[in-house]
């Protein structure tokens, strides 16, 4: 078994072994290659997002066109028959619940 002093010396040697270490240098060719690949991926993602936005916009325009066309075509045939003189509320209720003839339809 090692003594306390030997353990402390080994720990000090391990810590001092890092004193002369330098930071690793990168290869400029590898750095530029990685950077270009990252830029290409970013540009590809942007173009994919732009295509998605264009597809959704086209679908929205088509949907709005269908809605406006159907609204126009459905309301074209409907002619609103509004009376020139508005009936009062009591007259409308009496006509609805108390018909003038004696025929009841259940």
Secondary structure in CASP SS format (residue, H / E / C, confidence):
PFRMAT SS
TARGET T0000
AUTHOR 0000-0000-0000
METHOD secondary structure of the structure
MODEL  1
X C 1.00
X C 1.00
X C 1.00
X H 1.00
X H 1.00
X H 1.00
X H 1.00
X H 1.00
X H 1.00
X H 1.00
X H 1.00
X H 1.00
X H 1.00
X H 1.00
X H 1.00
X H 1.00
X C 1.00
X C 1.00
X C 1.00
X C 1.00
X C 1.00
X C 1.00
X C 1.00
X C 1.00
X C 1.00
X C 1.00
X C 1.00
X H 1.00
X H 1.00
X H 1.00
X H 1.00
X H 1.00
X H 1.00
X H 1.00
X H 1.00
X H 1.00
X H 1.00
X H 1.00
X H 1.00
X H 1.00
X H 1.00
X H 1.00
X H 1.00
X H 1.00
X H 1.00
X H 1.00
X H 1.00
X H 1.00
X H 1.00
X H 1.00
X H 1.00
X H 1.00
X H 1.00
X H 1.00
X H 1.00
X H 1.00
X H 1.00
X H 1.00
X H 1.00
X H 1.00
X H 1.00
X H 1.00
X H 1.00
X H 1.00
X H 1.00
X H 1.00
X H 1.00
X H 1.00
X H 1.00
X H 1.00
X H 1.00
X H 1.00
X H 1.00
X H 1.00
X H 1.00
X H 1.00
X C 1.00
X C 1.00
X C 1.00
X C 1.00
X C 1.00
X C 1.00
X C 1.00
X C 1.00
X C 1.00
X C 1.00
X C 1.00
X C 1.00
X H 1.00
X H 1.00
X H 1.00
X H 1.00
X H 1.00
X H 1.00
X H 1.00
X H 1.00
X H 1.00
X C 1.00
X C 1.00
X C 1.00
X C 1.00
X C 1.00
X C 1.00
X C 1.00
X C 1.00
X C 1.00
END
